[in-house]
Amino acid sequence: MIGVFHAITPGDHFSPRTGSAIPTVVDGLAAASARDVSPFEHFVVVDRTTMTPRYPSASPVEYTAAPRPSRRERYMDVFSGLMARPRSGTARYYEPVASAIRAQGPGIVVAHNAPILPWMLRDTRHRTILFVHNELLRTYTRLETAKVLAHADRIVCVSPWLAEKTASRLPSRFAERIRVVPNGVDTDLFTPNRAEAVTGRRPLRVLFVGRTIELKGPDVLIRAVAMLDRADVELRVVGSHGFARGFPLTAYELRLRELAAGSRSQVAFEPFVDRVALPAVYGAADVLVVPSVRSEASGLTAGEGMASGLAVIASRVGGLPGVIGDAGMIVPPGDAEALAAVIAELADDRDRLRRLQDAGRARALTHDWDWAWTSLRGVLEEL
């Protein structure tokens, strides 16, 4: 067996009790690998103090985390990057991760959003892949990327859009190392709930799931629903600014509640829910809206919504249109009026709603984690 060591962000939880994207991706890919009876054995390199229970798909390689970089270290790292030197504060932070990997037999290290790791492991027998989940290299100069990523055997991106963005930050000679491994979705966990037929006799149930931060655009959705001012449209906003319940509301979250006040449309707010509870959240809705206002490399929630049999409306940003294909509806980012018009169309035309729901489920079935794993397995086999 060939060991595949997934290095996730220090302090991130490899647990269904959270909703962080990278652990979700690692779990999906590792579980699909096991179903494939592949020659790869998956491990996750994880801080020993993080949440349990952990996903069973990858065996833990534990370490004791170092303190996060101080503000001074972060400033010095930026300066080091401009001078094309490795970022010492980041390297100190990742040293326990690198040490845990060095203690393992030779394998393939998948460094999730960690461009420093291939450089830190340059003197080992491990092959390394930088797995890019978002616009990771925006603060890196070409000189810095040339030095730090010289030891990355492959650079994997979660969408063609992100691959193009990443290539633009790299010297041209790195282009041949870039591969795309799209995110999949668990179509067994997320399934349609057809217990209650969607008819014109009850309100259209619209859902937002995600971090309630400005980047994700929940304010755009709330403004759209308030603009409709229809009693036959209900909105449920599920999420917090972090990946846990109980956080105090931020100024932005308070503003969301102010936007919702005074509309005939019912708007309900619910804090973050973990992945165990998430299928029921999707199952109680008709429409999922992913209203991101800035770059969204892929959008796991869009795939989960389609798998759950929801009609999905998403912003035309980043990789979202590629996730949805022709199985959903796309609107301009930040355009509450356009979003309101699409929601109204689905509220008025329940046949159109059902067709989109069926199309989304069909697309999800062909874009599950087994499909995504096939792409990653191809990359691993190149090494």
C-alpha positions in Angstrom: 0.0 0.0 0.0 1.1 3.6 -0.7 0.6 6.0 2.1 -1.2 9.3 1.2 -0.7 11.8 4.0 -3.3 14.6 3.9 -1.9 17.7 5.8 -4.8 19.9 6.7 -4.5 23.3 8.3 -3.1 23.1 11.9 -6.0 23.2 14.4 -8.6 22.2 11.8 -11.0 19.5 12.9 -11.2 16.2 11.0 -14.7 15.6 12.4 -18.3 15.7 11.2 -19.0 18.0 14.1 -17.6 20.8 12.0 -18.3 22.1 8.5 -14.9 23.2 7.4 -14.4 22.5 3.7 -10.9 21.0 3.6 -11.7 18.1 6.1 -14.9 17.5 4.2 -13.0 17.1 0.9 -10.4 14.8 2.5 -13.1 12.6 4.0 -14.9 12.4 0.7 -11.9 11.5 -1.3 -10.5 9.0 1.2 -13.8 7.2 1.6 -14.1 6.9 -2.2 -10.6 5.5 -2.4 -11.6 2.8 0.1 -14.6 1.9 -2.1 -12.3 1.7 -5.1 -10.1 -0.9 -3.4 -7.2 1.3 -4.5 -3.5 0.7 -3.6 -3.6 3.9 -1.6 -4.0 4.1 2.2 -5.1 7.5 3.5 -3.9 9.3 6.6 -4.7 12.7 8.0 -2.1 14.7 9.8 -4.0 16.4 12.6 -3.5 18.3 15.8 -4.2 15.8 18.6 -6.3 18.3 20.6 -8.9 18.7 17.8 -12.5 17.4 17.9 -13.6 13.8 18.1 -15.2 11.7 16.8 -13.1 11.9 13.6 -14.1 10.8 10.2 -13.2 7.1 9.9 -12.0 7.4 6.3 -8.4 8.3 7.1 -6.2 7.2 9.9 -4.8 10.0 12.1 -1.2 11.0 12.4 -1.2 13.2 15.4 1.1 16.0 16.6 1.1 18.8 19.1 0.4 22.1 17.4 2.6 25.1 17.6 1.2 28.6 18.5 -0.2 30.5 15.6 2.2 33.1 14.0 2.1 36.4 15.9 1.2 39.6 14.3 4.9 40.5 14.1 5.7 37.1 12.4 2.9 37.7 9.9 4.4 41.1 9.0 7.8 39.6 8.7 6.5 36.7 6.5 5.1 39.2 4.1 8.5 41.0 3.9 10.3 37.6 3.5 7.9 36.7 0.7 8.7 40.0 -1.1 12.4 39.1 -0.8 11.6 35.6 -2.2 12.6 34.0 1.1 10.6 31.3 2.9 8.1 32.6 5.4 9.8 31.8 8.8 6.7 32.3 10.9 4.6 30.0 8.7 7.4 27.4 8.7 7.6 27.5 12.5 3.8 27.0 12.6 3.9 24.0 10.2 7.1 22.4 11.8 5.1 20.0 14.0 3.1 18.9 10.8 6.3 18.4 8.9 8.0 16.5 11.8 5.0 14.1 12.0 5.3 13.5 8.3 9.0 13.0 8.3 8.5 10.2 10.9 6.4 8.3 8.4 7.6 5.9 5.7 7.9 7.4 2.1 4.6 8.2 0.6 2.7 11.0 -1.1 2.0 14.2 0.9 -1.1 16.2 0.0 -0.5 19.6 1.4 -4.0 21.2 1.6 -3.6 25.0 1.2 -0.1 24.7 2.6 2.5 25.9 0.0 5.2 25.9 2.6 5.1 22.1 3.1 6.7 20.9 -0.2 9.7 23.2 0.6 9.9 22.0 4.2 9.8 18.3 3.0 12.3 18.8 0.2 15.0 16.6 1.8 12.7 13.7 2.4 11.7 10.8 0.2 8.1 11.9 0.1 6.5 13.1 -3.1 4.4 16.2 -2.6 1.2 17.7 -4.0 0.0 21.2 -3.2 -3.9 20.9 -3.1 -5.3 24.4 -3.7 -8.8 25.1 -2.4 -9.1 28.8 -3.0 -7.0 31.8 -4.3 -4.2 30.8 -2.1 -1.3 32.6 -3.9 -2.7 36.1 -4.1 -0.1 37.4 -1.6 2.8 35.5 -3.2 5.2 37.0 -5.8 6.3 34.9 -8.8 9.8 34.7 -7.3 8.5 33.4 -4.0 6.3 30.8 -5.6 9.2 29.7 -7.9 11.3 29.0 -4.8 8.7 27.6 -2.4 6.9 25.4 -4.9 10.0 24.1 -6.7 9.6 20.9 -4.7 5.9 20.4 -5.4 5.5 17.5 -7.8 1.9 18.5 -8.7 -0.4 21.4 -8.0 -4.0 20.3 -7.7 -6.9 22.8 -7.9 -10.6 22.2 -7.2 -11.9 23.8 -10.4 -10.7 24.9 -13.8 -11.4 28.5 -12.8 -9.1 28.2 -9.8 -6.5 26.4 -12.0 -6.4 29.3 -14.3 -6.1 31.8 -11.4 -3.3 29.7 -9.8 -1.4 29.5 -13.1 -1.5 33.2 -13.4 0.5 33.5 -10.1 3.1 31.0 -11.1 6.1 31.0 -13.5 5.0 29.5 -16.8 7.2 26.4 -16.3 4.8 25.3 -13.5 1.8 25.0 -15.9 2.6 21.4 -16.7 2.3 20.5 -13.0 -1.2 21.8 -12.6 -4.2 19.4 -12.4 -7.9 19.8 -11.6 -9.6 17.6 -9.1 -13.2 18.9 -8.7 -15.0 18.6 -5.4 -17.6 15.8 -5.3 -20.7 15.3 -3.1 -21.9 12.4 -0.9 -25.1 11.4 -2.7 -25.9 8.8 0.0 -25.8 11.3 2.9 -27.5 14.1 0.9 -30.7 12.7 -0.7 -34.1 14.2 -1.7 -36.9 14.4 0.8 -40.1 13.9 -1.2 -42.3 13.2 1.8 -44.2 16.5 1.3 -45.0 17.4 -2.3 -44.2 20.9 -3.4 -47.5 22.6 -4.3 -48.8 26.1 -4.6 -50.6 25.7 -1.4 -47.6 26.3 0.9 -44.8 28.8 0.8 -41.6 28.3 -1.2 -38.9 27.4 1.3 -35.6 29.1 0.4 -32.4 28.2 2.2 -28.9 29.7 2.8 -26.2 27.4 4.4 -22.8 28.7 5.1 -20.7 31.1 7.0 -22.6 34.3 7.7 -19.9 36.6 6.4 -20.0 39.3 3.8 -18.1 37.3 1.2 -20.8 34.6 1.2 -23.5 37.2 0.4 -26.4 36.3 2.8 -27.3 40.0 2.9 -27.9 39.9 -0.9 -30.3 37.1 -0.4 -32.1 38.7 2.5 -32.5 41.9 0.5 -33.9 39.9 -2.4 -36.5 38.2 -0.2 -37.4 41.5 1.5 -37.8 43.0 -1.9 -40.3 40.3 -2.9 -42.4 41.0 0.3 -44.4 37.8 -0.3 -46.0 35.8 2.4 -45.6 32.7 0.2 -41.8 32.8 0.3 -39.9 31.8 3.5 -36.2 32.1 4.0 -34.0 30.1 6.5 -30.5 31.3 7.1 -28.4 28.6 8.6 -24.8 29.4 9.8 -22.6 31.5 11.9 -19.4 33.5 11.2 -17.4 30.5 12.4 -17.7 26.7 12.4 -19.4 26.4 15.8 -22.6 27.4 17.6 -22.7 29.9 20.5 -20.5 32.7 19.0 -21.7 36.2 19.8 -23.3 37.8 16.8 -21.0 40.0 14.8 -22.0 43.5 13.6 -22.6 42.0 10.2 -24.9 39.3 11.6 -26.9 41.9 13.5 -27.3 43.9 10.3 -28.7 40.8 8.6 -31.4 40.6 11.2 -32.2 44.3 10.6 -32.5 43.7 6.9 -35.0 40.9 7.5 -37.2 43.0 9.8 -40.4 44.5 8.3 -40.8 42.1 5.4 -43.9 40.0 4.9 -41.6 37.1 4.0 -40.7 35.1 7.0 -36.9 35.0 7.6 -35.6 32.6 10.3 -32.0 32.5 11.5 -30.3 29.4 12.9 -26.7 29.1 14.1 -24.1 26.7 12.6 -25.2 23.0 12.4 -22.7 20.2 12.1 -22.7 17.7 9.2 -24.7 15.1 11.0 -27.7 17.6 11.2 -27.1 19.1 7.7 -29.1 16.6 5.6 -32.3 17.4 7.5 -31.7 21.1 7.0 -31.5 20.6 3.2 -34.4 18.2 3.4 -36.8 20.8 4.8 -36.1 23.3 1.9 -37.1 23.6 -1.8 -34.4 26.0 -3.0 -30.8 26.6 -2.0 -29.2 29.9 -2.8 -25.4 30.3 -2.9 -25.2 34.2 -3.2 -21.4 34.6 -2.9 -20.3 38.1 -3.9 -16.6 37.3 -4.5 -14.6 34.4 -5.8 -15.9 31.0 -4.8 -13.5 28.4 -6.1 -16.0 25.6 -6.1 -18.8 25.7 -3.5 -19.5 22.4 -1.6 -22.9 23.6 -0.5 -24.1 23.9 -4.2 -23.3 20.2 -4.7 -24.9 19.2 -1.5 -28.1 21.2 -2.4 -28.3 19.5 -5.8 -27.8 16.1 -4.2 -30.6 16.9 -1.7 -33.0 17.5 -4.6 -33.1 21.3 -4.2 -33.3 23.8 -7.0 -30.0 25.7 -6.8 -29.5 29.4 -7.5 -25.9 30.6 -7.4 -23.9 33.7 -8.2 -21.8 33.9 -11.4 -18.5 33.9 -9.5 -15.5 31.7 -9.6 -16.1 28.0 -10.1 -19.8 28.1 -9.1 -21.2 28.0 -12.6 -19.0 25.0 -13.4 -20.4 23.1 -10.3 -24.0 23.8 -11.3 -23.7 23.4 -15.1 -27.2 23.6 -16.7 -28.9 22.0 -13.6 -29.4 25.3 -11.8 -29.9 29.0 -12.2 -27.1 31.6 -12.2 -27.5 35.3 -11.3 -25.0 38.2 -11.2 -23.2 38.5 -7.9 -24.6 41.2 -5.5 -27.7 41.8 -7.7 -30.6 41.4 -5.2 -33.1 42.5 -7.8 -32.1 39.7 -10.3 -32.1 37.2 -7.5 -35.5 38.2 -6.4 -36.8 37.7 -9.9 -35.5 34.2 -10.1 -36.9 33.3 -6.7 -40.3 34.7 -7.7 -40.2 32.6 -10.9 -39.8 29.4 -8.9 -42.5 30.5 -6.4 -44.9 31.0 -9.3 -43.9 28.0 -11.4 -43.8 24.8 -9.3 -43.3 22.7 -12.4 -40.2 24.6 -13.3 -39.1 24.2 -9.7 -39.5 20.4 -9.8 -37.6 20.1 -13.1 -34.7 22.0 -11.6 -34.7 19.8 -8.5 -34.7 16.7 -10.6 -31.9 18.0 -12.8 -29.8 18.9 -9.8 -30.1 15.5 -8.3 -29.2 13.9 -11.6 -26.1 16.0 -12.0 -25.0 15.3 -8.4 -25.2 11.6 -9.0 -22.6 11.9 -11.8 -20.4 14.3 -9.8 -20.1 12.4 -6.5 -16.9 11.6 -4.5 -16.2 8.5 -6.5 -16.1 10.7 -9.6 -13.8 13.2 -7.9 -11.5 10.4 -6.5 -11.0 9.1 -10.1 -9.4 12.4 -10.9 -7.2 12.4 -7.8 -6.2 8.8 -8.3 -5.0 9.7 -11.8 -2.7 12.4 -10.2 -1.4 10.1 -7.6 -0.6 7.4 -10.2 1.5 10.0 -12.1 3.9 10.1 -9.2 
